[in-house]
Amino acid sequence: MSRKIFSVINQKGGVGKTTTTVNLGTAMAACDAKVLLIDMDPQGNLSTGLGVSPANRSVGVYDILSSRKKLNECIINSEIPNLDIVTANENLLGVEIELSSDEDRAVKLRESLNNTFSDQKDYDFILLDCPPALNIITLNALAASDGAIVPLQAEFYALEGLSQLLKTIDGISSTINEKLKLSGVILTMFDKRNNLSLQVEEDVRAYLGDRVFTTKIPRNIRLSEAPSHGVPALIYDHKCLGSEAYINLAREFLKRVNWEIT
């Protein structure tokens, strides 16, 4: 299987994008897949969640998008086997203005990925943790991706935001990246005791069918605690309900993309 790139995306904040990126990536790495995580959010939460201190984020996604560095010059090896990261810092906040007059501004990341990984063997999967906005950073992520993974909080306005996001994905796939598709929706912060969560699940599954992952990510305090310790939840407490859910999600995801788990 050739390398696959996925954007973890939702224009709404606080829905579990970073938690999903770091724990799905960790679980896939545990299945012997070689995984690169790319932090596309100026807040740098993914970098924090993998234990990379601000002092060690001097180069990252900003340098790639602004053509100051090649992607392979920005990769940091994590302490987790098979899992590497490209970090983000506050410099990324200025990239939109900096690229405003660049005709190729939407494909900077794709060009860098293509130029860096020409032989398809460096990584099996690349996960892009997108910011909570449909901006030039997110556009670069989607332009470089094979698929979009959408964490969706089981709440009242979930479907409204999802509809807008799906239109964005369709627009990009019909213009600058024809291979882009919706890879799946993940229901996050799910509370099976809450009637609203159950109703949202029913509505989303009726709307998107099998494009919604069977695995649901529950509300779980250990998932929330793990980033403050600089490790994924799967390392912090691999037996908690949240970690078990992400392990199941990784199995389901890898089966969908025809990755053989050893």
Secondary structure, DSSP 8 states (H G I E B T S, - for coil): ---EEEEE--SSSSSSHHHHHHHHHHHHHHTT--EEEEE--TT-HHHHHTT--GGG-SSSHHHHHTTSS-GGGSEEE-SSTTEEEE---GGGGGHHHHTTT-TTGGGHHHHHHHHH-SSS-S-SEEEEE--SS-SHHHHHHHHH-SEEEEEEESSTTHHHHHHHHHHHHHHHHTTT-TT-EEEEEEEEEE-TT-HHHHHHHHHHHHHHGGGEEEEEEE--HHHHHGGGGTS-HHHH-TTSHHHHHHHHHHHHHHHHTT----
